[in-house]
Amino acid sequence: MKNSNSDLVTKSLLSKEEYLQDHYHTLLRYCLFLTKNEWDGSDLAQETMAQAIKHYSHISVISQSLLKKVAYNKWIDVVRRRQKEILQDVLKEEVYHHHLEKALIITDTLLTRTTPKQAVIFFLTEAFSYQSAEIADMLGTTEGAVKAALHRSRKRLNKKEGPNLELIESFWTEEEKQLLPPLFQQSLQEEDPGVLVDALPTIFHHNATSNKPSTHTPTNAFTCVA
């Protein structure tokens, strides 16, 4: 009698397993139809079956229509999530190009209207809200000199007439022209002034120790922090 009962239980378990296997293969075909992709379809079928067993274990027979309903709703959620991620990527790309364009405009303006140190002072103050004392420490000058340079650069940038390009050009070394613009742009794009700040000692120490003759007079408007 005991063997008979055991056989019935075994048969019942086998029947249920076969039933689920049949349902799984049918569900998989439906999921492949939904996703149009073997990897997504397989994942969706497995997740659907797991969710159905977890939430509908009290039901003696999990119908095919129920499985399809679960699969459909899960796939809709996946599609919506992916669309949101794509939209976020597009927005990030647009923000990146906006920042790049802004960075190029700012860099070009500073190059043609200010001296190298004035450009750095204006950039760190306006773009990253550095205090004059902090900038003075970075450049090895006084807070008063930084404030004076910032005032002159703002005045120069606000002028409607075009800048004296030859005058501005005389203050820039080839090294500064090559190094500072990319550092400005990278700092703006990454929203991190560290890349510029870390390079300042090297850039301006080199210039301070060079023997390049001066091309401007002490009465020039840019002299204090040139």
Buried (B, 14 or more C-beta within 10 A) or exposed (E): EEEEEEEEEEEEEEEEEEEBEEBBEBBBEBBBEBBEEEEBBBBBBBBBBEBBEEEBEEEEEBEEEBBBEBBBEBBEEBEEEEEEEEEEEEEEEEEEEEBEEBBBEBBEBBBBBBBBBBBBBBBBBBBBEBEBEBBBEBBEBBBEBBBBBBEBBBEBBEEEEEBEEEBBEBBBBEBBEEBBBBBBBBBBBEEEBEBBBEBBEEBBEEBEEEEEEEEBEEEBEBBBBB
